[in-house]
Amino acid sequence: EYNCNDHFTQFLCFDFLADLRKKHHLNMTTDPNRSTIIGTSYSGLAAFYVALSRPEIFGHCIAQSPAVV
């Protein structure tokens, strides 16, 4: 389960993004003012949590119908 999970947040923000940049040679910005995380339902909740937890990575969030109880 990846929503509201600090281990997943760490993986996404550091390991996964680093792999995309290095391994796949993607020229992705590191400017949080130009970075958005998006999700729907449970992934919307996960996106919302990541954006709140790591504003230095993702400055914007689109959480469509987040599964917030």
N, CA, C and O atoms as a Tripos MOL2 file, in Angstrom:
@<TRIPOS>MOLECULE
protein
  276   275    69     0     0
PROTEIN
NO_CHARGES

@<TRIPOS>ATOM
      1 N           0.8420   -1.1750    0.0000 N.3       1 GLU1
      2 CA          0.0000    0.0000    0.0000 C.3       1 GLU1
      3 C           0.8880    1.2380    0.0000 C.2       1 GLU1
      4 O           1.7670    1.3960    0.8470 O.2       1 GLU1
      5 N           0.6380    2.0980   -0.9580 N.am      2 TYR2
      6 CA          1.5190    3.2460   -1.1190 C.3       2 TYR2
      7 C           0.9480    4.5600   -0.6210 C.2       2 TYR2
      8 O           1.6780    5.5500   -0.5590 O.2       2 TYR2
      9 N          -0.3200    4.6100   -0.2650 N.am      3 ASN3
     10 CA         -0.8750    5.8820    0.1710 C.3       3 ASN3
     11 C          -0.4930    6.1900    1.6140 C.2       3 ASN3
     12 O          -0.5740    5.3270    2.4870 O.2       3 ASN3
     13 N          -0.0790    7.4210    1.8510 N.am      4 CYS4
     14 CA          0.3400    7.8910    3.1800 C.3       4 CYS4
     15 C           1.4250    7.0000    3.7760 C.2       4 CYS4
     16 O           1.3810    6.6500    4.9560 O.2       4 CYS4
     17 N           2.3860    6.6450    2.9530 N.am      5 ASN5
     18 CA          3.4480    5.7400    3.3660 C.3       5 ASN5
     19 C           4.7900    6.4350    3.1560 C.2       5 ASN5
     20 O           5.1450    6.7900    2.0320 O.2       5 ASN5
     21 N           5.5310    6.6270    4.2440 N.am      6 ASP6
     22 CA          6.8140    7.3300    4.1550 C.3       6 ASP6
     23 C           7.8420    6.5770    3.3250 C.2       6 ASP6
     24 O           8.6650    7.2020    2.6560 O.2       6 ASP6
     25 N           7.8160    5.2460    3.3540 N.am      7 HIS7
     26 CA          8.7590    4.4650    2.5460 C.3       7 HIS7
     27 C           8.4840    4.6580    1.0550 C.2       7 HIS7
     28 O           9.4150    4.8120    0.2650 O.2       7 HIS7
     29 N           7.2270    4.6490    0.6790 N.am      8 PHE8
     30 CA          6.8700    4.8820   -0.7200 C.3       8 PHE8
     31 C           7.2410    6.3070   -1.1390 C.2       8 PHE8
     32 O           7.7560    6.5230   -2.2350 O.2       8 PHE8
     33 N           6.9780    7.2630   -0.2670 N.am      9 THR9
     34 CA          7.3200    8.6580   -0.5570 C.3       9 THR9
     35 C           8.8140    8.8080   -0.7910 C.2       9 THR9
     36 O           9.2290    9.4740   -1.7390 O.2       9 THR9
     37 N           9.6270    8.1940    0.0630 N.am     10 GLN10
     38 CA         11.0880    8.2330   -0.1070 C.3      10 GLN10
     39 C          11.4880    7.5940   -1.4310 C.2      10 GLN10
     40 O          12.2950    8.1520   -2.1740 O.2      10 GLN10
     41 N          10.9230    6.4240   -1.7260 N.am     11 PHE11
     42 CA         11.2270    5.7210   -2.9700 C.3      11 PHE11
     43 C          10.8730    6.5840   -4.1760 C.2      11 PHE11
     44 O          11.6860    6.7380   -5.0870 O.2      11 PHE11
     45 N           9.6790    7.1410   -4.1870 N.am     12 LEU12
     46 CA          9.2110    7.9410   -5.3140 C.3      12 LEU12
     47 C          10.0820    9.1770   -5.5180 C.2      12 LEU12
     48 O          10.5170    9.4570   -6.6350 O.2      12 LEU12
     49 N          10.3310    9.9050   -4.4530 N.am     13 CYS13
     50 CA         11.0420   11.1830   -4.5610 C.3      13 CYS13
     51 C          12.5280   11.0420   -4.8360 C.2      13 CYS13
     52 O          13.1280   11.9340   -5.4370 O.2      13 CYS13
     53 N          13.1200    9.9700   -4.4200 N.am     14 PHE14
     54 CA         14.5700    9.8570   -4.5630 C.3      14 PHE14
     55 C          14.9870    8.7310   -5.5090 C.2      14 PHE14
     56 O          15.7140    8.9850   -6.4690 O.2      14 PHE14
     57 N          14.5590    7.5220   -5.2710 N.am     15 ASP15
     58 CA         14.9920    6.3950   -6.1100 C.3      15 ASP15
     59 C          14.3480    6.4280   -7.4960 C.2      15 ASP15
     60 O          15.0470    6.3630   -8.5080 O.2      15 ASP15
     61 N          13.0420    6.5260   -7.5440 N.am     16 PHE16
     62 CA         12.3290    6.4650   -8.8230 C.3      16 PHE16
     63 C          12.6690    7.6530   -9.7190 C.2      16 PHE16
     64 O          12.9850    7.4680  -10.8940 O.2      16 PHE16
     65 N          12.6070    8.8600   -9.1830 N.am     17 LEU17
     66 CA         12.9270   10.0370   -9.9900 C.3      17 LEU17
     67 C          14.3850   10.0240  -10.4510 C.2      17 LEU17
     68 O          14.6880   10.4210  -11.5760 O.2      17 LEU17
     69 N          15.2830    9.5670   -9.5810 N.am     18 ALA18
     70 CA         16.7000    9.4650   -9.9660 C.3      18 ALA18
     71 C          16.8780    8.4610  -11.0980 C.2      18 ALA18
     72 O          17.6430    8.7110  -12.0290 O.2      18 ALA18
     73 N          16.1840    7.3290  -11.0290 N.am     19 ASP19
     74 CA         16.2500    6.3350  -12.1060 C.3      19 ASP19
     75 C          15.7370    6.9090  -13.4230 C.2      19 ASP19
     76 O          16.3380    6.6840  -14.4730 O.2      19 ASP19
     77 N          14.6400    7.6430  -13.3750 N.am     20 LEU20
     78 CA         14.1120    8.2380  -14.5990 C.3      20 LEU20
     79 C          15.1150    9.2030  -15.2160 C.2      20 LEU20
     80 O          15.2780    9.2500  -16.4350 O.2      20 LEU20
     81 N          15.7810    9.9670  -14.3670 N.am     21 ARG21
     82 CA         16.7430   10.9540  -14.8730 C.3      21 ARG21
     83 C          17.9960   10.2880  -15.4220 C.2      21 ARG21
     84 O          18.4580   10.6290  -16.5110 O.2      21 ARG21
     85 N          18.5440    9.3400  -14.6740 N.am     22 LYS22
     86 CA         19.8330    8.7410  -15.0430 C.3      22 LYS22
     87 C          19.7000    7.5780  -16.0190 C.2      22 LYS22
     88 O          20.3070    7.5800  -17.0900 O.2      22 LYS22
     89 N          18.9180    6.6100  -15.6450 N.am     23 LYS23
     90 CA         18.8160    5.3750  -16.4190 C.3      23 LYS23
     91 C          18.1370    5.5940  -17.7690 C.2      23 LYS23
     92 O          18.5240    4.9970  -18.7740 O.2      23 LYS23
     93 N          17.1270    6.4520  -17.7800 N.am     24 HIS24
     94 CA         16.3480    6.6620  -18.9970 C.3      24 HIS24
     95 C          16.6740    7.9950  -19.6770 C.2      24 HIS24
     96 O          16.0590    8.3650  -20.6770 O.2      24 HIS24
     97 N          17.6540    8.7030  -19.1120 N.am     25 HIS25
     98 CA         18.1520    9.9540  -19.6970 C.3      25 HIS25
     99 C          17.0500   10.9830  -19.9350 C.2      25 HIS25
    100 O          17.0310   11.6620  -20.9620 O.2      25 HIS25
    101 N          16.1330   11.0900  -18.9750 N.am     26 LEU26
    102 CA         15.0650   12.0700  -19.0940 C.3      26 LEU26
    103 C          15.5130   13.3940  -18.4820 C.2      26 LEU26
    104 O          16.0110   13.4310  -17.3570 O.2      26 LEU26
    105 N          15.3380   14.4430  -19.2060 N.am     27 ASN27
    106 CA         15.7000   15.7760  -18.7480 C.3      27 ASN27
    107 C          14.5140   16.3640  -17.9840 C.2      27 ASN27
    108 O          13.7000   17.1020  -18.5400 O.2      27 ASN27
    109 N          14.4370   16.0230  -16.7110 N.am     28 MET28
    110 CA         13.3170   16.4500  -15.8670 C.3      28 MET28
    111 C          13.7820   17.5590  -14.9280 C.2      28 MET28
    112 O          14.8980   17.5260  -14.4090 O.2      28 MET28
    113 N          12.9240   18.5220  -14.7250 N.am     29 THR29
    114 CA         13.2560   19.6320  -13.8430 C.3      29 THR29
    115 C          13.3640   19.1760  -12.3870 C.2      29 THR29
    116 O          12.7230   18.2110  -11.9720 O.2      29 THR29
    117 N          14.1750   19.8810  -11.6380 N.am     30 THR30
    118 CA         14.2470   19.6700  -10.1910 C.3      30 THR30
    119 C          13.6150   20.8480   -9.4600 C.2      30 THR30
    120 O          13.6530   20.9210   -8.2310 O.2      30 THR30
    121 N          13.0350   21.7640  -10.2230 N.am     31 ASP31
    122 CA         12.3800   22.9390   -9.6540 C.3      31 ASP31
    123 C          10.9740   22.5510   -9.1850 C.2      31 ASP31
    124 O          10.1320   22.1900  -10.0070 O.2      31 ASP31
    125 N          10.7110   22.6200   -7.8830 N.am     32 PRO32
    126 CA          9.3840   22.2370   -7.3950 C.3      32 PRO32
    127 C           8.2640   23.1390   -7.9210 C.2      32 PRO32
    128 O           7.1060   22.7240   -7.9670 O.2      32 PRO32
    129 N           8.5960   24.3470   -8.3110 N.am     33 ASN33
    130 CA          7.5810   25.2480   -8.8720 C.3      33 ASN33
    131 C           7.1230   24.8000  -10.2570 C.2      33 ASN33
    132 O           6.1200   25.2890  -10.7750 O.2      33 ASN33
    133 N           7.8680   23.8620  -10.8540 N.am     34 ARG34
    134 CA          7.5040   23.3560  -12.1750 C.3      34 ARG34
    135 C           7.2310   21.8500  -12.1450 C.2      34 ARG34
    136 O           7.1970   21.1980  -13.1890 O.2      34 ARG34
    137 N           7.0390   21.3060  -10.9460 N.am     35 SER35
    138 CA          6.8090   19.8690  -10.7820 C.3      35 SER35
    139 C           5.4440   19.6130  -10.1740 C.2      35 SER35
    140 O           5.0790   20.2090   -9.1600 O.2      35 SER35
    141 N           4.6890   18.7140  -10.8070 N.am     36 THR36
    142 CA          3.3440   18.3810  -10.3420 C.3      36 THR36
    143 C           3.2200   16.8730  -10.1930 C.2      36 THR36
    144 O           3.7030   16.1120  -11.0320 O.2      36 THR36
    145 N           2.5730   16.4540   -9.1240 N.am     37 ILE37
    146 CA          2.2540   15.0390   -8.9390 C.3      37 ILE37
    147 C           0.7340   14.9050   -9.0670 C.2      37 ILE37
    148 O          -0.0190   15.7460   -8.5770 O.2      37 ILE37
    149 N           0.3020   13.8390   -9.7320 N.am     38 ILE38
    150 CA         -1.1120   13.6660  -10.0590 C.3      38 ILE38
    151 C          -1.5720   12.2700   -9.6390 C.2      38 ILE38
    152 O          -0.8160   11.3040   -9.7440 O.2      38 ILE38
    153 N          -2.8070   12.1690   -9.1670 N.am     39 GLY39
    154 CA         -3.3700   10.8660   -8.8600 C.3      39 GLY39
    155 C          -4.8790   10.9260   -8.7360 C.2      39 GLY39
    156 O          -5.4590   11.9950   -8.5490 O.2      39 GLY39
    157 N          -5.5100    9.7600   -8.8430 N.am     40 THR40
    158 CA         -6.9590    9.6190   -8.7140 C.3      40 THR40
    159 C          -7.2690    8.5480   -7.6720 C.2      40 THR40
    160 O          -6.5920    7.5200   -7.6210 O.2      40 THR40
    161 N          -8.2640    8.7730   -6.8570 N.am     41 SER41
    162 CA         -8.7080    7.8550   -5.8290 C.3      41 SER41
    163 C          -7.5700    7.5910   -4.8370 C.2      41 SER41
    164 O          -7.0520    8.5450   -4.2570 O.2      41 SER41
    165 N          -7.1600    6.3370   -4.6190 N.am     42 TYR42
    166 CA         -6.0720    6.0750   -3.6730 C.3      42 TYR42
    167 C          -4.7610    6.7060   -4.1210 C.2      42 TYR42
    168 O          -3.9850    7.1770   -3.2900 O.2      42 TYR42
    169 N          -4.5080    6.7190   -5.4180 N.am     43 SER43
    170 CA         -3.2800    7.3740   -5.8780 C.3      43 SER43
    171 C          -3.4110    8.8940   -5.7370 C.2      43 SER43
    172 O          -2.3980    9.5870   -5.6410 O.2      43 SER43
    173 N          -4.6340    9.4220   -5.7230 N.am     44 GLY44
    174 CA         -4.8500   10.8360   -5.4280 C.3      44 GLY44
    175 C          -4.4920   11.1480   -3.9860 C.2      44 GLY44
    176 O          -3.8910   12.1820   -3.6980 O.2      44 GLY44
    177 N          -4.8620   10.2540   -3.0820 N.am     45 LEU45
    178 CA         -4.4850   10.4020   -1.6840 C.3      45 LEU45
    179 C          -2.9740   10.3130   -1.5430 C.2      45 LEU45
    180 O          -2.3740   11.0950   -0.8050 O.2      45 LEU45
    181 N          -2.3490    9.3670   -2.2450 N.am     46 ALA46
    182 CA         -0.8940    9.2180   -2.2060 C.3      46 ALA46
    183 C          -0.2150   10.4770   -2.7490 C.2      46 ALA46
    184 O           0.7570   10.9550   -2.1640 O.2      46 ALA46
    185 N          -0.7210   11.0180   -3.8650 N.am     47 ALA47
    186 CA         -0.1560   12.2380   -4.4430 C.3      47 ALA47
    187 C          -0.2770   13.4060   -3.4640 C.2      47 ALA47
    188 O           0.6650   14.1780   -3.2920 O.2      47 ALA47
    189 N          -1.4280   13.5290   -2.8330 N.am     48 PHE48
    190 CA         -1.6570   14.5890   -1.8550 C.3      48 PHE48
    191 C          -0.6750   14.4700   -0.6900 C.2      48 PHE48
    192 O          -0.1100   15.4680   -0.2420 O.2      48 PHE48
    193 N          -0.4760   13.2420   -0.2030 N.am     49 TYR49
    194 CA          0.4520   13.0020    0.9100 C.3      49 TYR49
    195 C           1.8910   13.3310    0.5060 C.2      49 TYR49
    196 O           2.6250   13.9630    1.2660 O.2      49 TYR49
    197 N           2.2860   12.9030   -0.6860 N.am     50 VAL50
    198 CA          3.6460   13.1790   -1.1620 C.3      50 VAL50
    199 C           3.8580   14.6830   -1.2960 C.2      50 VAL50
    200 O           4.8940   15.2010   -0.8780 O.2      50 VAL50
    201 N           2.8920   15.3860   -1.8730 N.am     51 ALA51
    202 CA          3.0200   16.8320   -2.0480 C.3      51 ALA51
    203 C           3.1210   17.5570   -0.7060 C.2      51 ALA51
    204 O           3.8850   18.5120   -0.5670 O.2      51 ALA51
    205 N           2.3470   17.1000    0.2800 N.am     52 LEU52
    206 CA          2.4290   17.7100    1.6080 C.3      52 LEU52
    207 C           3.7210   17.3530    2.3210 C.2      52 LEU52
    208 O           4.2800   18.1760    3.0460 O.2      52 LEU52
    209 N           4.2010   16.1260    2.1210 N.am     53 SER53
    210 CA          5.4090   15.6580    2.7990 C.3      53 SER53
    211 C           6.6930   16.1860    2.1710 C.2      53 SER53
    212 O           7.6780   16.4200    2.8720 O.2      53 SER53
    213 N           6.6860   16.3730    0.8560 N.am     54 ARG54
    214 CA          7.8920   16.7670    0.1300 C.3      54 ARG54
    215 C           7.6450   17.9740   -0.7820 C.2      54 ARG54
    216 O           7.7500   17.8560   -2.0030 O.2      54 ARG54
    217 N           7.3180   19.1340   -0.1980 N.am     55 PRO55
    218 CA          7.0730   20.3080   -1.0420 C.3      55 PRO55
    219 C           8.3200   20.7880   -1.7740 C.2      55 PRO55
    220 O           8.2220   21.5430   -2.7410 O.2      55 PRO55
    221 N           9.4890   20.3530   -1.3160 N.am     56 GLU56
    222 CA         10.7360   20.7210   -2.0060 C.3      56 GLU56
    223 C          10.9330   19.9080   -3.2840 C.2      56 GLU56
    224 O          11.8030   20.2330   -4.0930 O.2      56 GLU56
    225 N          10.1390   18.8570   -3.4750 N.am     57 ILE57
    226 CA         10.1980   18.0330   -4.6850 C.3      57 ILE57
    227 C           9.0300   18.3760   -5.6130 C.2      57 ILE57
    228 O           9.2260   18.6540   -6.7960 O.2      57 ILE57
    229 N           7.8210   18.3530   -5.0640 N.am     58 PHE58
    230 CA          6.6090   18.6260   -5.8460 C.3      58 PHE58
    231 C           5.9150   19.8670   -5.3000 C.2      58 PHE58
    232 O           5.4180   19.8660   -4.1740 O.2      58 PHE58
    233 N           5.8850   20.9140   -6.0990 N.am     59 GLY59
    234 CA          5.2560   22.1590   -5.6810 C.3      59 GLY59
    235 C           3.7700   22.2010   -5.9740 C.2      59 GLY59
    236 O           3.0540   23.0530   -5.4470 O.2      59 GLY59
    237 N           3.2980   21.2850   -6.8150 N.am     60 HIS60
    238 CA          1.8930   21.2740   -7.1970 C.3      60 HIS60
    239 C           1.3430   19.8490   -7.1270 C.2      60 HIS60
    240 O           2.0700   18.8690   -7.2940 O.2      60 HIS60
    241 N           0.0420   19.7700   -6.8770 N.am     61 CYS61
    242 CA         -0.6020   18.4630   -6.7640 C.3      61 CYS61
    243 C          -1.9890   18.5230   -7.3900 C.2      61 CYS61
    244 O          -2.7480   19.4640   -7.1570 O.2      61 CYS61
    245 N          -2.3080   17.5140   -8.1820 N.am     62 ILE62
    246 CA         -3.6650   17.3340   -8.6900 C.3      62 ILE62
    247 C          -4.1550   16.0070   -8.1170 C.2      62 ILE62
    248 O          -3.7100   14.9350   -8.5260 O.2      62 ILE62
    249 N          -5.0770   16.1000   -7.1640 N.am     63 ALA63
    250 CA         -5.6260   14.9150   -6.5140 C.3      63 ALA63
    251 C          -7.1070   14.8420   -6.8730 C.2      63 ALA63
    252 O          -7.9410   15.5100   -6.2620 O.2      63 ALA63
    253 N          -7.4180   14.0230   -7.8710 N.am     64 GLN64
    254 CA         -8.8010   13.8780   -8.3280 C.3      64 GLN64
    255 C          -9.5040   12.8030   -7.5210 C.2      64 GLN64
    256 O          -9.0710   11.6520   -7.4900 O.2      64 GLN64
    257 N         -10.5870   13.1840   -6.8740 N.am     65 SER65
    258 CA        -11.3620   12.2620   -6.0310 C.3      65 SER65
    259 C         -10.4690   11.4760   -5.0920 C.2      65 SER65
    260 O         -10.5410   10.2470   -5.0670 O.2      65 SER65
    261 N          -9.6140   12.1620   -4.3040 N.am     66 PRO66
    262 CA         -8.7380   11.4180   -3.3920 C.3      66 PRO66
    263 C          -9.5630   10.6530   -2.3630 C.2      66 PRO66
    264 O         -10.5910   11.1410   -1.8920 O.2      66 PRO66
    265 N          -9.1190    9.4890   -2.0320 N.am     67 ALA67
    266 CA         -9.8390    8.6290   -1.0890 C.3      67 ALA67
    267 C          -9.5620    9.0900    0.3340 C.2      67 ALA67
    268 O          -8.9410    8.3740    1.1200 O.2      67 ALA67
    269 N         -10.0260   10.2870    0.6570 N.am     68 VAL68
    270 CA         -9.8380   10.8550    1.9870 C.3      68 VAL68
    271 C         -11.0880   10.5390    2.7960 C.2      68 VAL68
    272 O         -12.2010   10.8790    2.3950 O.2      68 VAL68
    273 N         -10.9000    9.8990    3.9170 N.am     69 VAL69
    274 CA        -12.0340    9.4900    4.7330 C.3      69 VAL69
    275 C         -12.2410   10.4470    5.8690 C.2      69 VAL69
    276 O         -13.1570   10.2650    6.6700 O.2      69 VAL69
@<TRIPOS>BOND
     1     1     2 1
     2     2     3 1
     3     3     4 2
     4     3     5 am
     5     5     6 1
     6     6     7 1
     7     7     8 2
     8     7     9 am
     9     9    10 1
    10    10    11 1
    11    11    12 2
    12    11    13 am
    13    13    14 1
    14    14    15 1
    15    15    16 2
    16    15    17 am
    17    17    18 1
    18    18    19 1
    19    19    20 2
    20    19    21 am
    21    21    22 1
    22    22    23 1
    23    23    24 2
    24    23    25 am
    25    25    26 1
    26    26    27 1
    27    27    28 2
    28    27    29 am
    29    29    30 1
    30    30    31 1
    31    31    32 2
    32    31    33 am
    33    33    34 1
    34    34    35 1
    35    35    36 2
    36    35    37 am
    37    37    38 1
    38    38    39 1
    39    39    40 2
    40    39    41 am
    41    41    42 1
    42    42    43 1
    43    43    44 2
    44    43    45 am
    45    45    46 1
    46    46    47 1
    47    47    48 2
    48    47    49 am
    49    49    50 1
    50    50    51 1
    51    51    52 2
    52    51    53 am
    53    53    54 1
    54    54    55 1
    55    55    56 2
    56    55    57 am
    57    57    58 1
    58    58    59 1
    59    59    60 2
    60    59    61 am
    61    61    62 1
    62    62    63 1
    63    63    64 2
    64    63    65 am
    65    65    66 1
    66    66    67 1
    67    67    68 2
    68    67    69 am
    69    69    70 1
    70    70    71 1
    71    71    72 2
    72    71    73 am
    73    73    74 1
    74    74    75 1
    75    75    76 2
    76    75    77 am
    77    77    78 1
    78    78    79 1
    79    79    80 2
    80    79    81 am
    81    81    82 1
    82    82    83 1
    83    83    84 2
    84    83    85 am
    85    85    86 1
    86    86    87 1
    87    87    88 2
    88    87    89 am
    89    89    90 1
    90    90    91 1
    91    91    92 2
    92    91    93 am
    93    93    94 1
    94    94    95 1
    95    95    96 2
    96    95    97 am
    97    97    98 1
    98    98    99 1
    99    99   100 2
   100    99   101 am
   101   101   102 1
   102   102   103 1
   103   103   104 2
   104   103   105 am
   105   105   106 1
   106   106   107 1
   107   107   108 2
   108   107   109 am
   109   109   110 1
   110   110   111 1
   111   111   112 2
   112   111   113 am
   113   113   114 1
   114   114   115 1
   115   115   116 2
   116   115   117 am
   117   117   118 1
   118   118   119 1
   119   119   120 2
   120   119   121 am
   121   121   122 1
   122   122   123 1
   123   123   124 2
   124   123   125 am
   125   125   126 1
   126   126   127 1
   127   127   128 2
   128   127   129 am
   129   129   130 1
   130   130   131 1
   131   131   132 2
   132   131   133 am
   133   133   134 1
   134   134   135 1
   135   135   136 2
   136   135   137 am
   137   137   138 1
   138   138   139 1
   139   139   140 2
   140   139   141 am
   141   141   142 1
   142   142   143 1
   143   143   144 2
   144   143   145 am
   145   145   146 1
   146   146   147 1
   147   147   148 2
   148   147   149 am
   149   149   150 1
   150   150   151 1
   151   151   152 2
   152   151   153 am
   153   153   154 1
   154   154   155 1
   155   155   156 2
   156   155   157 am
   157   157   158 1
   158   158   159 1
   159   159   160 2
   160   159   161 am
   161   161   162 1
   162   162   163 1
   163   163   164 2
   164   163   165 am
   165   165   166 1
   166   166   167 1
   167   167   168 2
   168   167   169 am
   169   169   170 1
   170   170   171 1
   171   171   172 2
   172   171   173 am
   173   173   174 1
   174   174   175 1
   175   175   176 2
   176   175   177 am
   177   177   178 1
   178   178   179 1
   179   179   180 2
   180   179   181 am
   181   181   182 1
   182   182   183 1
   183   183   184 2
   184   183   185 am
   185   185   186 1
   186   186   187 1
   187   187   188 2
   188   187   189 am
   189   189   190 1
   190   190   191 1
   191   191   192 2
   192   191   193 am
   193   193   194 1
   194   194   195 1
   195   195   196 2
   196   195   197 am
   197   197   198 1
   198   198   199 1
   199   199   200 2
   200   199   201 am
   201   201   202 1
   202   202   203 1
   203   203   204 2
   204   203   205 am
   205   205   206 1
   206   206   207 1
   207   207   208 2
   208   207   209 am
   209   209   210 1
   210   210   211 1
   211   211   212 2
   212   211   213 am
   213   213   214 1
   214   214   215 1
   215   215   216 2
   216   215   217 am
   217   217   218 1
   218   218   219 1
   219   219   220 2
   220   219   221 am
   221   221   222 1
   222   222   223 1
   223   223   224 2
   224   223   225 am
   225   225   226 1
   226   226   227 1
   227   227   228 2
   228   227   229 am
   229   229   230 1
   230   230   231 1
   231   231   232 2
   232   231   233 am
   233   233   234 1
   234   234   235 1
   235   235   236 2
   236   235   237 am
   237   237   238 1
   238   238   239 1
   239   239   240 2
   240   239   241 am
   241   241   242 1
   242   242   243 1
   243   243   244 2
   244   243   245 am
   245   245   246 1
   246   246   247 1
   247   247   248 2
   248   247   249 am
   249   249   250 1
   250   250   251 1
   251   251   252 2
   252   251   253 am
   253   253   254 1
   254   254   255 1
   255   255   256 2
   256   255   257 am
   257   257   258 1
   258   258   259 1
   259   259   260 2
   260   259   261 am
   261   261   262 1
   262   262   263 1
   263   263   264 2
   264   263   265 am
   265   265   266 1
   266   266   267 1
   267   267   268 2
   268   267   269 am
   269   269   270 1
   270   270   271 1
   271   271   272 2
   272   271   273 am
   273   273   274 1
   274   274   275 1
   275   275   276 2
@<TRIPOS>SUBSTRUCTURE
     1 GLU1         2 RESIDUE 1 A GLU
     2 TYR2         6 RESIDUE 1 A TYR
     3 ASN3        10 RESIDUE 1 A ASN
     4 CYS4        14 RESIDUE 1 A CYS
     5 ASN5        18 RESIDUE 1 A ASN
     6 ASP6        22 RESIDUE 1 A ASP
     7 HIS7        26 RESIDUE 1 A HIS
     8 PHE8        30 RESIDUE 1 A PHE
     9 THR9        34 RESIDUE 1 A THR
    10 GLN10       38 RESIDUE 1 A GLN
    11 PHE11       42 RESIDUE 1 A PHE
    12 LEU12       46 RESIDUE 1 A LEU
    13 CYS13       50 RESIDUE 1 A CYS
    14 PHE14       54 RESIDUE 1 A PHE
    15 ASP15       58 RESIDUE 1 A ASP
    16 PHE16       62 RESIDUE 1 A PHE
    17 LEU17       66 RESIDUE 1 A LEU
    18 ALA18       70 RESIDUE 1 A ALA
    19 ASP19       74 RESIDUE 1 A ASP
    20 LEU20       78 RESIDUE 1 A LEU
    21 ARG21       82 RESIDUE 1 A ARG
    22 LYS22       86 RESIDUE 1 A LYS
    23 LYS23       90 RESIDUE 1 A LYS
    24 HIS24       94 RESIDUE 1 A HIS
    25 HIS25       98 RESIDUE 1 A HIS
    26 LEU26      102 RESIDUE 1 A LEU
    27 ASN27      106 RESIDUE 1 A ASN
    28 MET28      110 RESIDUE 1 A MET
    29 THR29      114 RESIDUE 1 A THR
    30 THR30      118 RESIDUE 1 A THR
    31 ASP31      122 RESIDUE 1 A ASP
    32 PRO32      126 RESIDUE 1 A PRO
    33 ASN33      130 RESIDUE 1 A ASN
    34 ARG34      134 RESIDUE 1 A ARG
    35 SER35      138 RESIDUE 1 A SER
    36 THR36      142 RESIDUE 1 A THR
    37 ILE37      146 RESIDUE 1 A ILE
    38 ILE38      150 RESIDUE 1 A ILE
    39 GLY39      154 RESIDUE 1 A GLY
    40 THR40      158 RESIDUE 1 A THR
    41 SER41      162 RESIDUE 1 A SER
    42 TYR42      166 RESIDUE 1 A TYR
    43 SER43      170 RESIDUE 1 A SER
    44 GLY44      174 RESIDUE 1 A GLY
    45 LEU45      178 RESIDUE 1 A LEU
    46 ALA46      182 RESIDUE 1 A ALA
    47 ALA47      186 RESIDUE 1 A ALA
    48 PHE48      190 RESIDUE 1 A PHE
    49 TYR49      194 RESIDUE 1 A TYR
    50 VAL50      198 RESIDUE 1 A VAL
    51 ALA51      202 RESIDUE 1 A ALA
    52 LEU52      206 RESIDUE 1 A LEU
    53 SER53      210 RESIDUE 1 A SER
    54 ARG54      214 RESIDUE 1 A ARG
    55 PRO55      218 RESIDUE 1 A PRO
    56 GLU56      222 RESIDUE 1 A GLU
    57 ILE57      226 RESIDUE 1 A ILE
    58 PHE58      230 RESIDUE 1 A PHE
    59 GLY59      234 RESIDUE 1 A GLY
    60 HIS60      238 RESIDUE 1 A HIS
    61 CYS61      242 RESIDUE 1 A CYS
    62 ILE62      246 RESIDUE 1 A ILE
    63 ALA63      250 RESIDUE 1 A ALA
    64 GLN64      254 RESIDUE 1 A GLN
    65 SER65      258 RESIDUE 1 A SER
    66 PRO66      262 RESIDUE 1 A PRO
    67 ALA67      266 RESIDUE 1 A ALA
    68 VAL68      270 RESIDUE 1 A VAL
    69 VAL69      274 RESIDUE 1 A VAL
